[in-house]
Amino acid sequence: MSSRRNNTIAWIGALALLALHLDFWRDRGTAMVLDWLPQELAWRLGWMLLAGLYLVWFCRAVWVEED
Amino acid sequence: MDPLISFSIALCAYVVLVVGVGLVATRRAGSSSEEYFLAGRGLGTLVLFMALFGTNCTAFVLVGIPGQAYHDGLGVFSINAPIIALGIPLTFWAIGSPARRLARELGAMTPAELYARRFRSRAVGVVLFTFFTIYTLPYMVTAIRGAAVTLTVVTEGRVPEWIGGAAVLVVALVYTSLGGMRATAWTNVVQGAIFLGFMVAAFFVFANGVGGGEGLTGAMRAVRDHDTGLLGVKEAGLYAPAAWTSWSLAISLTVVAFPHMLVRLMAADSDRTLKNICRLYPVALISLWVPAVMIGVFGAVAFPGLEGKESDRIFSMMVTEYLPPALSALGFLAVLAAVMSTLDAQILTLGSMLSRDILRPSEDPKGDVRRGRAFGVVIAVAVFVLWRVGGQSIFSLASVSFSGYVTLTPALFLGLRWPRFNAAGALTSILGANAVYFLALESAGGLGSAMSPAWFGFLPVMWGFLAGCAGAVLGTYLSSERGESGAAASGA
């Protein structure tokens, strides 16, 4: 994949994650998932998982090593 | 065993361990200034990761965050942890990686020296040094106070605060002076392991205690029955949209602008190492932040009724309540480890900046190291004096510092990524950003108002950052001076 295309995907990915973090549109309920995980915490951990995957991809596809 | 005795034994073991690790690191190190200030620019993944993480995570995460979560619940996690898991690694790429390469190319050993050489402007170096120092010293004072108070509480007042604070400074100074960056990085591996390991273990033990022996399920049920609001996010104050957005900007950008973080990024042996660290950061943040926040939430169930800043004691209350004395000593060591893992980096970095940015680099490589050690002592003494005579204003300034670093980020970023960016742009950016930041603080209510809305609901940090961006562009285009091109301002 071209670096220009990767850069575009990286920007879109970062902006999408930012939009999901600024989630004032979401109902931030206090229900539990599986009876032990608060919905709010589950949402944030899910977001962090996505961010982690994004970073793994970013390091491989966008970050050019210049050593 | 008497709690005081078990704590004394644990404390002695800890001091012997960190000083011992510092000594071993010293024996591995060479004697050049590059070795002392930057560990020979050769830190690999594990040591650098723990050094960065240990430096990044202050005692505030262990003590202040549970205290805040006691009142605000899971919202404290929501507003902080996710965005830094993404933001910090991206700033390592945007600023840390080119800073490392350019510092190697230009022979720079401190952040201010890097930018002074990049712009061929001593003024840029001095201005950066000034703001780095203004924002870092109050930070160090609050850390020392936190460690001193912890020692006094644990020893039931038998160790006065001033002796506790002085002892922490002396121990950090000893191993920092012995082995410089390599010693601080190696000791941070030990310190990070202590506080990270303790927090993860304590989380499960406390959950079991609060949950009446039913583990996490019981604990969460107890929280829901006590106050279901603790499992959600508040809507006012810092959690309102404009403040939330400003805070997201602040907390994700500020870390790379800590001089003691940036200098560690400059000590990486390669871009590959930095990449590995970026991949590890989210996992480590989850491991620390989930326990830190949940300890406060569980504490609200175990010790209801604390008001205001009283909740900052919730960490030690939970440790004392749910852990046997021998293990509770580890809890206080965890706080101490978090304090010292940041403090050593700050002493080393400010000492090296005094040595190389204010005085000119010495012709004799060992001369720089000697000066760095001497200035480390000067910094430690200054922190101690500020703590004892500075009064409340120092602590107000500390809350300003965290956001204040963000005002430097436009210049730090553009200085590495925009070849046309010049010294005039950098100076306009830094000075303009700080002028607007302090005006916004004044509008928000004064020095203690860094987390209160200024204009249109946004926090002062947002206005300072925007002013920094505008100042950078205006200063650059209105000046006839050309920026460096090519390798000197290496692009992405």
Chai-1 contact restraints between the chains, C-beta under 6 A:
chainA,res_idxA,chainB,res_idxB,connection_type,confidence,min_distance_angstrom,max_distance_angstrom,comment,restraint_id
A,L17,B,L86,contact,1.0,0.0,6.0,A-B,restraint_1
A,H21,B,P82,contact,1.0,0.0,6.0,A-B,restraint_2
A,H21,B,I83,contact,1.0,0.0,6.0,A-B,restraint_3
A,F24,B,P241,contact,1.0,0.0,6.0,A-B,restraint_4
A,R28,B,G232,contact,1.0,0.0,6.0,A-B,restraint_5
A,R28,B,V233,contact,1.0,0.0,6.0,A-B,restraint_6
A,T30,B,T228,contact,1.0,0.0,6.0,A-B,restraint_7
A,T30,B,L231,contact,1.0,0.0,6.0,A-B,restraint_8
A,T30,B,G232,contact,1.0,0.0,6.0,A-B,restraint_9
A,D35,B,T217,contact,1.0,0.0,6.0,A-B,restraint_10
A,W36,B,L216,contact,1.0,0.0,6.0,A-B,restraint_11
A,W36,B,T217,contact,1.0,0.0,6.0,A-B,restraint_12
A,W36,B,M220,contact,1.0,0.0,6.0,A-B,restraint_13
A,P38,B,L74,contact,1.0,0.0,6.0,A-B,restraint_14
A,P38,B,L231,contact,1.0,0.0,6.0,A-B,restraint_15
A,E40,B,L74,contact,1.0,0.0,6.0,A-B,restraint_16
A,E40,B,G232,contact,1.0,0.0,6.0,A-B,restraint_17
A,L41,B,L74,contact,1.0,0.0,6.0,A-B,restraint_18
A,R44,B,S78,contact,1.0,0.0,6.0,A-B,restraint_19
A,R44,B,P82,contact,1.0,0.0,6.0,A-B,restraint_20
A,W47,B,P82,contact,1.0,0.0,6.0,A-B,restraint_21
A,M48,B,P82,contact,1.0,0.0,6.0,A-B,restraint_22
A,M48,B,A85,contact,1.0,0.0,6.0,A-B,restraint_23
A,M48,B,P282,contact,1.0,0.0,6.0,A-B,restraint_24
A,A51,B,A85,contact,1.0,0.0,6.0,A-B,restraint_25
A,A51,B,L86,contact,1.0,0.0,6.0,A-B,restraint_26
A,A51,B,P282,contact,1.0,0.0,6.0,A-B,restraint_27
A,G52,B,P282,contact,1.0,0.0,6.0,A-B,restraint_28
A,L55,B,P89,contact,1.0,0.0,6.0,A-B,restraint_29
A,L55,B,C278,contact,1.0,0.0,6.0,A-B,restraint_30
A,V56,B,R279,contact,1.0,0.0,6.0,A-B,restraint_31
A,C59,B,K275,contact,1.0,0.0,6.0,A-B,restraint_32
A,C59,B,C278,contact,1.0,0.0,6.0,A-B,restraint_33
A,W63,B,W93,contact,1.0,0.0,6.0,A-B,restraint_34
A,W63,B,K275,contact,1.0,0.0,6.0,A-B,restraint_35
A,E65,B,D271,contact,1.0,0.0,6.0,A-B,restraint_36
A,E65,B,R272,contact,1.0,0.0,6.0,A-B,restraint_37
A,D67,B,S270,contact,1.0,0.0,6.0,A-B,restraint_38
A,D67,B,D271,contact,1.0,0.0,6.0,A-B,restraint_39
